[in-house]
Amino acid sequence: MFTGIIEEIGEITAIAPSGDGWRLTVRAPKAAADAVHGESIAVSGVCLTVVGSTADTFDTDVMKQTLDVAAIGGATVGTRVNIEKAMPVGARLGGHIVQGHVDGVGEVLEVRPGAQWSVLRVSLPDDLAPLVVDKGSISVDGTSLTVSAVSAAPSTSSGTQADSGTQGDSGTQDGHWFEISLIPETLAATTLGTRAVGDRVNLETDILARHVERLLAFRPTTAAAPEGGSR
């Protein structure tokens, strides 16, 4: 379990085939210093298991399924990655509950730099859109962030908006999206500070939202009452 508070920026120094997956070597001196075989480390939001380490690097295996669903599948030697070790029991939860289980991949649609802040707009896969809300939490490349704006939900049959999102924007016009506002510390301490339009990023939605969606999927659909009658 992680919190989405990045501890250092690492770098992939080697990629070797391993069955139908990869074995990665990541240079991350802080994480590697006391890394032990079998422990979990989040690499840009992907929970991976340490299979070997040196004083400043650790090795980990990445299976094909992870390569297929996460942005790490497009990594190369030299790719910079966000690193977070697992949260110790009893520690403060500085971000939000992050499992390191990537739900999907988004694409940076827009970068709006400011004097101190930077705003990123990121595309949102259709199946994840219901799980992301304004002011809610989301993990982007393993970084715990607060959603600062989100595209509108599709119109309901009555013509009203189920979720107005950001006024003036439609969730169906150019696909779903969300925005995150990055403070100077986040820009400097994570790889998000160098993200550009077109970059792909790992997304993990709030675990609470995923559980609610699953619970609702098992609730029986209530039949509509006859016209003019009552339920």
DRENSE-123325 format. One record per residue: x, y, z of N, C-alpha, C, O, CB in turn; residue in three letters. Coordinates in steps of 0.02 Angstrom, whole numbers, padded with zeros to 5 digits, always signed. Atoms other than C-alpha are relative to their C-alpha. Glycine has a CB too. Layout:
// residues N
XYZXYZXYZXYZXYZALA
...
This chain:
// residues 231
+00042-00059+00000+00000+00000+00000+00044+00062+00000+00097+00064+00032-00048+00000+00062MET
-00040-00061+00007+00062+00174-00044-00044+00061+00015-00105+00055+00025+00030+00006-00071PHE
+00038-00061-00014+00011+00355-00013+00003+00050-00058-00033+00100-00056+00027+00033+00062THR
-00006-00046+00056+00061+00438-00177+00045+00059+00014+00045+00108-00024-00068+00025-00018GLY
-00050-00052-00014+00196+00545-00095+00067-00024-00026+00098-00069+00003+00003+00016+00078ILE
-00061+00024+00034+00346+00526-00210+00062+00015+00042+00071+00071+00067+00006+00032-00070ILE
-00060-00007-00041+00512+00498-00121+00061+00021-00039+00105+00055-00013+00014-00064+00036GLU
-00055-00020+00043+00631+00520-00267-00017-00014-00072-00063-00053-00087+00066-00036+00020GLU
+00006+00015+00071+00645+00522-00455+00056-00048-00019+00115-00033-00010+00003+00065-00044ILE
-00049+00050+00021+00731+00366-00520+00008-00001-00076-00024+00038-00112-00021-00069+00024GLY
-00013+00006+00073+00795+00316-00692+00008-00074-00018+00045-00110+00015+00063+00041-00020GLU
-00008+00068+00025+00778+00154-00788+00067-00005-00034+00081+00031-00082-00058-00020-00048ILE
-00067+00006+00028+00955+00098-00826+00009-00062-00043+00058-00066-00080+00051+00000+00055THR
-00005+00060+00041+00924-00072-00906-00069-00032-00007-00109-00033+00039+00051-00051+00031ALA
+00061+00038+00014+00782-00169-00987+00020-00065-00034+00052-00063-00087-00051+00041-00043ILE
-00018+00065+00029+00802-00355-01020-00063-00042-00007-00105-00042+00037+00054-00036+00043ALA
+00057+00044+00007+00675-00479-01090+00000-00052+00057+00052-00077+00077+00001-00036-00068PRO
+00008+00050-00052+00607-00597-00957-00064-00038-00014-00118-00016+00007+00000+00032+00072SER
+00060+00035+00023+00488-00726-01029-00037+00045-00048-00008+00069-00097-00045-00020+00060GLY
+00038-00046+00043+00348-00623-01107-00004+00070+00032-00043+00112+00010-00071-00026-00012ASP
-00002-00065-00033+00387-00477-00990+00069+00030-00002+00109+00015-00047-00023-00007+00072GLY
-00065-00035-00004+00535-00370-00939+00029-00009+00070-00007-00020+00118-00008+00075-00017TRP
-00034-00012-00063+00664-00362-00803+00030+00069-00004+00072+00083-00047+00055-00055+00015ARG
-00024-00069-00001+00698-00181-00760+00052+00009+00054+00048-00020+00108-00058+00048+00012LEU
-00047-00024-00050+00847-00107-00671-00013+00075+00007-00010+00112-00042+00075-00015-00019THR
+00017-00070-00013+00803+00059-00590+00052+00030+00048+00065+00002+00101-00071+00006+00030VAL
-00046-00035-00045+00929+00180-00517-00040+00047+00044-00071+00094+00020+00055+00040-00040ARG
+00037-00040-00049+00852+00252-00359+00036-00009+00067+00016-00051+00107-00076-00022+00005ALA
-00043+00009-00058+00982+00274-00221-00037-00003+00067-00020-00044+00110+00049+00054+00003PRO
+00036+00000-00064+00859+00313-00079-00037-00065+00010-00034-00096+00063-00049+00059+00003LYS
+00040+00061-00006+00746+00165-00115+00045-00062+00003+00031-00109+00040-00048-00006-00059ALA
-00044+00059+00003+00889+00045-00154+00042-00009+00062+00064-00065+00076+00044+00006-00060ALA
-00046+00003-00057+00989+00087+00002-00019-00054+00050+00025-00087+00078+00002+00067+00034ALA
+00021+00050-00048+00884-00026+00112-00052-00048-00030-00091-00079+00006-00028+00033+00063ASP
+00047+00044+00033+00785-00123-00018+00015-00073+00016+00074-00093+00019+00001+00011-00076ALA
-00009+00072-00014+00757-00307+00023-00039-00040-00051-00090-00018-00077-00022-00017+00072VAL
+00031+00044+00049+00711-00451-00090-00073-00013+00020-00088-00031+00077+00038-00066-00005HIS
+00070+00014-00012+00522-00469-00106-00042+00059+00021-00103+00054+00022-00005-00051+00051GLY
+00041-00057-00020+00470-00296-00049-00029+00035-00061-00006+00025-00117+00042+00049+00042GLU
+00034-00036+00054+00357-00183-00152+00024+00072-00005+00033+00105+00046-00076-00002+00009SER
-00017-00070+00014+00409-00019-00232-00044+00022-00058-00051-00013-00108+00076+00008-00016ILE
+00041-00027+00054+00294+00089-00337+00045+00039-00048+00081+00085-00029-00056+00046+00028ALA
-00040-00032+00052+00375+00140-00501-00049+00037-00046-00083+00005-00087+00044-00052-00040VAL
+00049-00041+00036+00274+00283-00577-00070-00028+00008-00109-00031-00040+00018+00004-00074SER
+00067+00023-00016+00121+00211-00492-00012-00073-00010-00068-00097+00003-00047+00037-00039GLY
+00007+00072+00011+00151+00028-00536+00034-00037+00058+00094-00029+00068+00030-00022-00068VAL
-00029+00038-00056+00176-00086-00386+00041-00058-00027+00014-00103-00060-00056-00026+00047CYS
-00045+00051+00025+00328-00195-00425+00039-00031+00059+00050+00001+00110+00048+00030-00052LEU
-00034+00037-00053+00423-00325-00323+00075-00001-00013+00098-00015-00069-00026-00072+00004THR
-00073-00001+00005+00610-00309-00290+00026-00073-00003+00010-00114+00039+00032+00038+00060VAL
-00029+00067+00007+00705-00463-00352+00076+00002+00007+00109-00050+00005-00019-00030-00068VAL
-00072-00008-00009+00881-00394-00327+00016+00073+00009-00022+00116-00013+00039-00031-00059GLY
-00018-00070-00010+00972-00236-00277+00074+00008+00011+00110-00039+00029-00038+00028+00059SER
-00068-00020-00016+01138-00146-00263-00006+00061+00046-00060+00076+00071+00043+00016-00065THR
+00001-00058-00044+01186+00009-00164-00045+00055-00027-00073+00094+00012+00070+00027+00010ALA
+00040-00055+00027+01094+00124-00285-00049-00022-00054-00081+00021-00086+00045+00052-00028ASP
+00048+00024+00049+00989+00013-00400-00041-00059+00028-00020-00091+00076+00035-00021-00065THR
+00037+00061-00016+00853-00119-00386-00027-00029-00065-00041+00007-00113-00056+00015+00050PHE
+00027+00036+00057+00790-00250-00508-00071-00022+00015-00087-00039+00072+00045-00060-00019ASP
+00069+00022-00008+00608-00295-00536-00026-00029-00064-00007-00007-00118-00044+00059+00023THR
+00030+00031+00059+00508-00404-00654-00068+00033-00014-00107+00046+00032-00009-00076+00010ASP
+00063-00030+00021+00363-00329-00752-00034-00049-00048-00007-00064-00101+00011+00070-00034VAL
+00033+00049+00042+00237-00452-00823-00035+00033-00059-00046+00093-00059-00050-00041+00041MET
+00029-00026+00062+00157-00434-00994-00064+00039+00012-00075+00090-00020-00013-00058-00048LYS
+00063-00035-00012-00013-00384-00925+00013+00072+00021-00022+00118-00001-00040-00036+00053GLN
-00017-00067-00023+00067-00235-00838+00026+00043-00058+00008+00101-00064+00052-00002+00057THR
-00026-00036+00057+00160-00186-00995-00056+00021-00048-00052+00073-00080+00052-00042-00037LEU
+00056-00013+00045-00003-00194-01092-00046+00056+00025-00073+00094-00015-00041-00063-00011ASP
+00050-00047-00026-00108-00086-00975+00030+00063+00029-00007+00111+00043-00042-00034+00053VAL
-00031-00058-00033+00018+00038-00903+00049+00035-00048+00075+00004-00094+00037-00022+00064ALA
-00045-00039+00042+00123+00176-00980+00072-00024+00004+00112-00007-00039-00004+00073+00020ALA
-00068+00025-00007+00279+00088-00918+00019-00045-00058+00078-00057-00071+00008-00037+00066ILE
-00014+00042+00058+00261-00024-01070+00035+00038-00056+00064+00007-00101-00064-00028-00027GLY
-00035-00040+00050+00329+00121-01174+00066+00029+00025+00096+00071-00008-00045+00056-00022GLY
-00062-00027-00029+00479+00153-01061+00061-00025-00039+00059-00077-00071+00005-00021+00073ALA
-00064+00018+00031+00657+00148-01127+00055+00014+00052+00043+00045+00103+00013+00040-00066THR
-00057-00017-00043+00829+00155-01047+00008+00076+00002+00011+00108-00050+00066-00035-00025VAL
-00004-00072-00009+00844+00330-00977-00065+00033+00021-00066+00091+00041+00024+00032-00064GLY
+00064-00027-00022+00659+00352-00938+00002+00015+00075+00024-00027+00115-00057-00049-00016THR
+00002-00019-00070+00637+00445-00774-00067-00021+00030-00119-00015-00003+00010+00077+00009ARG
+00059+00029-00031+00512+00370-00652-00007+00025+00072+00043+00038+00106+00002-00077-00002VAL
+00014-00018-00069+00429+00418-00488+00007-00061+00045-00018-00115+00028-00070+00031+00007ASN
-00013+00056-00044+00481+00308-00342-00031+00013+00069-00023+00066+00099+00076-00011+00007ILE
+00026-00001-00068+00388+00271-00181+00003-00069+00030-00021-00118+00000-00073+00028+00002GLU
+00000+00064-00035+00420+00132-00057-00067-00008+00037-00103+00040+00049+00060-00004+00050LYS
+00063+00015-00033+00275+00047+00030-00006+00038+00066+00044+00050+00100-00008-00075+00012ALA
+00012-00038-00061+00195+00141+00175+00008-00045+00061-00023-00098+00064-00070+00031-00001MET
-00006+00040-00061+00249+00076+00346-00063+00007+00044-00093+00060+00045+00062+00020+00040PRO
+00058-00002-00044+00110+00033+00468+00014+00051+00055+00067+00052+00086-00015-00070+00031VAL
-00007-00051-00052+00082+00178+00588+00025+00067-00025+00029+00115+00013+00046-00024+00052GLY
-00024-00063+00027+00147+00312+00470-00059+00045-00018-00116+00021-00024+00044-00012-00062ALA
+00052-00046+00020+00049+00468+00424-00018-00011-00073+00026-00025-00114+00022+00073+00012ARG
+00023+00008+00069-00056+00454+00267-00001+00070-00032-00051+00105-00030-00071-00033-00003LEU
-00007-00067+00026+00007+00610+00179-00038+00013-00064-00056+00070-00078+00071+00015-00012GLY
+00038-00009+00062-00082+00579+00014-00068-00032+00006-00110-00009+00045+00038-00030-00059GLY
+00061+00039-00008-00223+00454-00010+00019-00073-00012+00075-00088-00030-00056+00023-00050HIS
-00016+00072+00007-00235+00264-00017+00012-00017-00073-00033-00011-00115-00058-00043+00029ILE
-00020+00018+00068-00142+00207-00172+00024-00073+00001+00067-00090+00041+00056+00047-00028VAL
-00018+00071+00001-00128+00022-00215+00058-00016-00046+00092-00067-00038-00059-00041-00020GLN
-00050+00016+00050-00007+00033-00359-00028-00045-00054+00010-00077-00091+00060-00032+00032GLY
+00034+00040+00052-00135-00055-00470-00029+00048-00051-00081+00079-00040-00057-00045+00032HIS
+00018-00049+00050-00148+00048-00628-00066-00019-00033-00075-00075-00056+00055+00007-00053VAL
+00066+00012+00030-00327+00066-00694+00001+00012-00075-00037-00019-00112-00052+00044+00032ASP
-00003-00017+00071-00280+00139-00862+00052+00053-00013+00089+00074+00032-00069+00024-00024GLY
-00050-00049+00022-00174+00262-00959-00035+00061-00028-00083+00055-00067+00048-00031-00053VAL
+00025-00062+00027-00211+00444-00995+00054+00033-00042+00112+00014-00039-00024+00047+00055GLY
-00047-00038+00041-00130+00565-01116-00005+00074+00018-00059+00101+00026-00015-00010-00076GLU
-00001-00072-00015-00076+00742-01075-00027+00038-00060+00002+00035-00114+00072+00023+00019VAL
+00032-00037+00054-00190+00853-01179+00022+00073-00002+00023+00104-00055-00075-00004+00008LEU
-00016-00071-00005-00134+01024-01118+00043+00012+00061+00032-00018+00114-00064+00044+00002GLU
-00041-00023-00056-00002+01104-01007-00006+00076+00002+00012+00110-00045+00075-00023-00006VAL
+00007-00072-00008-00040+01278-00940+00045+00024+00056+00025+00022+00115-00075+00018+00013ARG
-00046-00023-00053+00111+01346-00848-00020+00068+00027-00046+00110-00010+00072+00002-00026PRO
+00013-00064-00032+00090+01489-00725+00062+00025+00034+00116-00004+00027-00058-00005+00049GLY
-00058-00028-00035+00203+01597-00620+00029-00049+00050+00090-00054+00057-00020+00065+00035ALA
-00023+00050-00048+00211+01462-00485-00032-00068-00012+00000-00120-00002-00017+00024+00071GLN
+00037+00062+00010+00080+01332-00529+00004-00021-00072+00021+00018-00117-00072+00008+00023TRP
+00008+00025+00068+00059+01223-00681-00062-00044+00000-00071-00085+00045+00063-00039-00025SER
+00061+00040+00005-00106+01146-00737+00008-00048-00059+00025-00029-00114-00062+00046-00010VAL
-00001+00051+00052-00111+00983-00834-00070-00025-00012-00107-00041+00035+00047-00058+00020LEU
+00063+00033+00019-00264+00922-00928+00018-00068-00029+00060-00073-00074-00042+00044-00051ARG
-00017+00069+00018-00261+00733-00950-00063-00036-00024-00116-00029+00006+00032-00038+00060VAL
+00057+00038+00024-00376+00622-01053-00017-00055+00049+00025-00079+00087+00015-00030-00070SER
+00026+00049-00048-00482+00497-00958-00038-00054-00038-00087-00038-00072-00046+00034+00052LEU
+00037+00054+00034-00535+00326-01026-00073+00000+00021-00089+00015+00079+00033-00068+00016PRO
+00072-00003-00013-00724+00311-01038-00020-00039+00063-00062-00016+00101-00038-00026-00060ASP
+00021+00042-00056-00735+00172-00909+00023+00028+00067-00004+00008+00119+00027-00070-00008ASP
-00024-00030-00062-00640+00275-00780-00034+00066+00016-00032+00090+00073+00075+00010-00003LEU
+00030-00066-00009-00736+00438-00805-00048+00003+00059-00046+00053+00096-00036+00020-00062ALA
+00046-00005-00057-00874+00396-00677+00034-00001+00068+00003+00016+00118-00050-00055-00004PRO
-00036+00008-00063-00741+00367-00544+00040+00061+00020+00070+00062+00073+00045-00060-00004LEU
-00041-00060-00013-00660+00539-00553-00046+00060+00010-00088+00075-00032+00049+00014-00059VAL
+00043-00057-00017-00742+00689-00468+00042+00061+00017+00099+00055+00038-00046-00018+00059VAL
-00033-00063-00018-00697+00871-00444+00015+00000+00075-00028-00016+00115-00044+00060-00019ASP
-00026-00002-00069-00596+00892-00283+00014-00069+00028+00032-00076+00087-00049+00037+00045LYS
-00016+00067-00022-00574+00703-00273+00074-00015-00010+00112+00026-00035-00043-00051-00037GLY
-00071+00020+00005-00409+00608-00267+00010-00045-00061-00033-00084-00079+00022-00036+00064SER
-00020+00044+00055-00320+00525-00413+00076-00007+00003+00111+00039+00023-00024+00027-00069ILE
-00072+00011+00004-00148+00449-00435+00022+00004-00073-00004-00033-00115+00020-00069+00032SER
-00026-00009+00068-00053+00507-00591+00075-00016+00003+00113+00019+00036-00012+00072-00027VAL
-00070+00023-00004+00111+00414-00619+00021-00009+00073+00078+00006+00091+00047+00048-00036ASP
-00016+00015-00070+00101+00365-00436-00004+00059+00047+00008+00051+00107+00066-00029+00004GLY
+00002-00060-00041+00080+00543-00373-00071+00014+00023-00117+00019-00018+00028+00060-00038THR
+00066-00016-00027-00067+00580-00258-00017+00073-00015+00020+00118+00006-00003-00014+00076SER
+00019-00068+00021-00159+00731-00329-00075+00011+00010-00114-00036+00013+00019+00012-00073LEU
+00070-00019-00006-00322+00824-00309-00025+00024-00068+00007+00066-00100-00010+00055+00054THR
+00029-00020+00064-00433+00842-00462-00025+00072+00007-00065+00087+00052-00059-00048-00021VAL
+00020-00071-00004-00456+01029-00496-00055+00017-00050-00086+00070-00044+00060+00045-00011SER
+00055-00009+00048-00578+01012-00642-00010-00066-00035+00036-00106-00041+00015+00058-00052ALA
+00016+00063+00034-00665+00873-00736-00053+00013-00053-00095+00057-00045-00026-00054+00051VAL
+00048-00009+00054-00763+00858-00897-00070-00019+00023-00078-00058+00070+00019-00041-00062SER
+00069+00012-00020-00952+00856-00887-00021-00072-00016+00005-00103-00062-00047+00049-00035ALA
+00028+00066+00014-01048+00693-00877-00047+00005-00060-00071+00059-00075-00037-00028+00063ALA
+00047-00001+00056-01154+00643-01027-00069+00023+00022-00088+00014+00080-00005-00070-00033PRO
+00068-00023-00016-01327+00720-01034-00045-00059+00014-00039-00112-00017-00028+00041-00058SER
+00050+00051-00015-01467+00619-00957-00057+00006-00049-00059+00053-00089-00025+00006+00073THR
+00056+00001+00047-01626+00576-01051-00045+00061+00008-00080+00080-00039-00040-00063+00009SER
+00042-00058-00012-01712+00725-00971+00031+00065-00024+00002+00119-00020-00017+00005+00072SER
-00033-00059+00027-01585+00842-01046+00041+00037+00051+00071+00089+00034-00049+00046-00029GLY
-00040-00033-00052-01501+00887-00882+00068-00034+00005+00077-00090-00020-00035-00002+00068THR
-00066+00029-00010-01321+00858-00836+00003-00038+00065-00016-00012+00117+00054+00055-00002GLN
-00006+00040-00061-01289+00718-00713+00056+00028+00044+00052+00025+00106+00014-00074-00016ALA
-00056-00031-00036-01126+00805-00664+00024+00057-00043+00050+00045-00097+00058-00051+00016ASP
-00014-00057+00043-01096+00980-00728+00073+00007-00016+00090+00037-00066-00024+00062+00032SER
-00071-00006+00014-00907+00966-00715+00021+00073-00004-00003+00114+00035+00019-00037-00064GLY
-00021-00068+00009-00821+01122-00775-00048+00035-00047-00061+00010-00101+00072+00003-00028THR
+00051-00034+00039-00946+01248-00841+00027+00017-00069+00083+00040-00077-00023+00062+00036GLN
-00018-00018+00069-00944+01270-01029+00035-00055-00037+00046-00049-00097+00042+00060+00000GLY
-00034+00055+00033-00856+01106-01065-00046-00060-00002-00085-00071+00044+00066-00017+00036ASP
+00040+00060+00006-00936+00946-01126+00044-00061+00007+00099-00063-00019-00037-00002-00068SER
-00039+00061-00010-00878+00774-01073+00000-00043-00062+00040-00090-00066-00027-00038+00057GLY
+00003+00043+00059-00924+00702-01242+00027+00034-00062+00037+00000-00113-00071-00022-00012THR
-00023-00036+00059-00862+00837-01360+00069-00025-00023+00077-00042-00081+00002+00074+00014GLN
-00068+00022+00017-00679+00789-01356+00022-00058+00044+00082-00068+00054+00049+00058+00007ASP
-00017+00054-00044-00686+00639-01240+00005+00025+00072+00005+00086+00084+00065-00032-00021GLY
-00004-00018-00070-00673+00637-01051+00071+00022+00018+00120+00000-00012-00021-00059+00044HIS
-00065-00025-00022-00533+00728-00961-00007+00024+00073-00062+00032+00099+00024+00058-00045TRP
-00002-00032-00066-00480+00795-00791+00061+00045+00001+00107+00037-00039+00001-00052+00058PHE
-00057-00044-00008-00361+00930-00734+00029-00006+00070-00007-00020+00118-00019+00073-00015GLU
-00035-00001-00064-00233+00936-00595+00043+00063+00003+00074+00082-00047+00043-00065+00010ILE
-00041-00060-00010-00148+01091-00525+00061-00019+00041+00054-00043+00097-00042+00057+00034SER
-00062+00023-00031+00033+01061-00480+00038+00058+00033+00052+00108+00001+00045-00033-00051LEU
-00038-00050-00037+00123+01161-00346+00075-00008-00015+00095-00059-00042-00013-00007+00077ILE
-00072+00004+00015+00310+01200-00360+00034-00063+00027+00077-00092-00007+00035+00060+00028PRO
-00031+00060-00029+00356+01055-00244-00014-00061-00044+00032-00101-00055-00026-00012+00071GLU
+00017+00057+00043+00264+00929-00355+00037+00005-00066+00060-00046-00093-00076-00003-00011THR
-00035-00010+00063+00341+01004-00512+00073-00019+00005+00103-00046-00042-00007+00072-00024LEU
-00071+00013-00009+00515+00986-00439+00015-00072+00022+00067-00100+00004+00029+00048+00050ALA
-00014+00064-00033+00499+00821-00345-00027-00061-00038-00013-00117-00018-00028-00001+00069ALA
+00027+00056+00039+00408+00715-00476+00013+00012-00074+00034+00066-00095-00076-00009+00014THR
-00010-00006+00072+00417+00681-00662-00054+00042-00033-00049+00058-00092+00002-00069-00032THR
+00054-00039+00030+00256+00779-00688+00022+00070-00021-00009+00101-00064-00058+00005+00049LEU
-00025-00066+00018+00357+00939-00697+00028+00005-00070+00037+00059-00096+00053+00020+00048GLY
-00028+00000+00067+00428+00887-00865-00048-00031-00051-00029-00043-00108+00066-00038-00001THR
+00048+00030+00046+00271+00813-00942-00020+00050-00054-00027+00110-00041-00063-00024+00038ARG
+00019-00041+00057+00223+00878-01114-00061-00029-00034-00079-00087-00022+00058+00006-00050ALA
+00058+00023+00037+00072+00865-01227+00018-00064-00039+00068-00066-00074-00027+00055-00047VAL
-00011+00063+00035+00059+00688-01295+00031-00054+00044+00029-00113+00026+00045+00011-00058GLY
-00029+00049-00046+00146+00604-01147-00055-00044+00029-00110-00020+00042+00040+00034+00056ASP
+00048+00047-00030+00058+00449-01079+00017-00008+00074+00076-00012+00093+00002-00068-00036ARG
-00010+00005-00073+00033+00434-00890-00044-00055+00029-00099-00068+00003-00014+00067+00034VAL
+00039+00052-00034-00026+00296-00774-00052+00032+00045-00039+00082+00079+00047-00046+00042ASN
+00055-00026-00041-00193+00326-00688-00024-00054+00047-00035-00112+00027-00057+00025-00045LEU
+00034+00044-00048-00261+00246-00530-00053+00042+00035-00038+00092+00067+00051-00030+00052GLU
+00055-00036-00030-00432+00302-00472-00006-00017+00074+00027-00062+00099-00065-00015-00036THR
+00011+00009-00071-00491+00313-00292-00030-00069+00014-00081-00087-00016-00045+00055+00029ASP
+00023+00068-00016-00513+00138-00218-00072+00001+00027-00110-00046+00014+00046-00033+00051ILE
+00068-00004-00027-00672+00195-00128-00051+00005-00057-00104-00027-00055-00007+00060+00048LEU
+00045-00007+00057-00752+00247-00293-00007-00066-00037-00061-00083-00060+00025+00055-00047ALA
+00003+00065+00035-00708+00079-00371-00044-00049+00037-00081-00087+00006+00071-00029-00009ARG
+00041+00046-00040-00788-00016-00228-00075+00018-00006-00117-00026-00011+00021+00000+00074HIS
+00070-00021+00006-00947+00088-00238-00028-00020-00068-00085-00045-00072-00006+00076+00010VAL
+00023+00019+00068-00959+00059-00426-00015-00075-00003-00065-00096-00033+00052+00019-00053GLU
+00010+00072+00001-00941-00129-00400-00062-00020+00040-00100-00064+00018+00061-00035+00028ARG
+00059+00014-00041-01072-00132-00262-00065+00016-00037-00113-00022-00036+00003+00038+00066LEU
+00059-00021+00036-01196-00037-00368-00016-00046-00059-00074-00055-00078+00008+00071-00025LEU
+00011+00045+00057-01171-00158-00512-00040-00062+00020-00070-00095-00023+00068-00022-00029ALA
+00036+00059-00024-01248-00296-00403-00069+00017+00027-00107-00028+00046+00040-00034+00053PHE
+00066-00019-00025-01400-00196-00349-00052-00012-00054-00040+00005-00112-00001+00075+00023ARG
+00051+00012+00051-01560-00249-00437-00028+00065-00026-00036+00114+00011-00057-00044+00029PRO
+00029-00059+00031-01632-00124-00558-00073+00005+00019-00112-00042+00010+00009-00002-00077THR
+00070-00010-00019-01795-00051-00493-00042+00014-00061-00027+00058-00100-00007+00058+00051THR
+00043-00010+00058-01934-00066-00621-00036+00067+00005-00057+00088+00060-00051-00058-00006ALA
+00034-00065+00000-02012+00098-00673-00073-00009+00016-00104-00057-00006+00008+00035-00068ALA
+00071+00003-00018-02184+00134-00601-00042+00016-00061-00021+00054-00104-00016+00048+00058ALA
+00045-00015+00056-02331+00137-00724-00014+00075-00002-00018+00108+00049-00066-00040+00007PRO
+00012-00072+00009-02366+00309-00796-00062+00021+00038-00115-00011+00031-00008+00018-00074GLU
+00056-00025-00038-02479+00407-00680-00010-00035+00066-00052-00015+00106-00062-00004-00039GLY
+00008+00037-00063-02458+00282-00540+00056+00016+00048+00092+00066+00039-00001-00075-00013GLY
-00052-00011-00050-02343+00269-00391+00039-00065+00009+00015-00119-00010-00030+00024+00067SER
-00041+00059-00012-02203+00150-00341-00025-00038+00061+00004-00090+00079+00074+00019+00009ARG
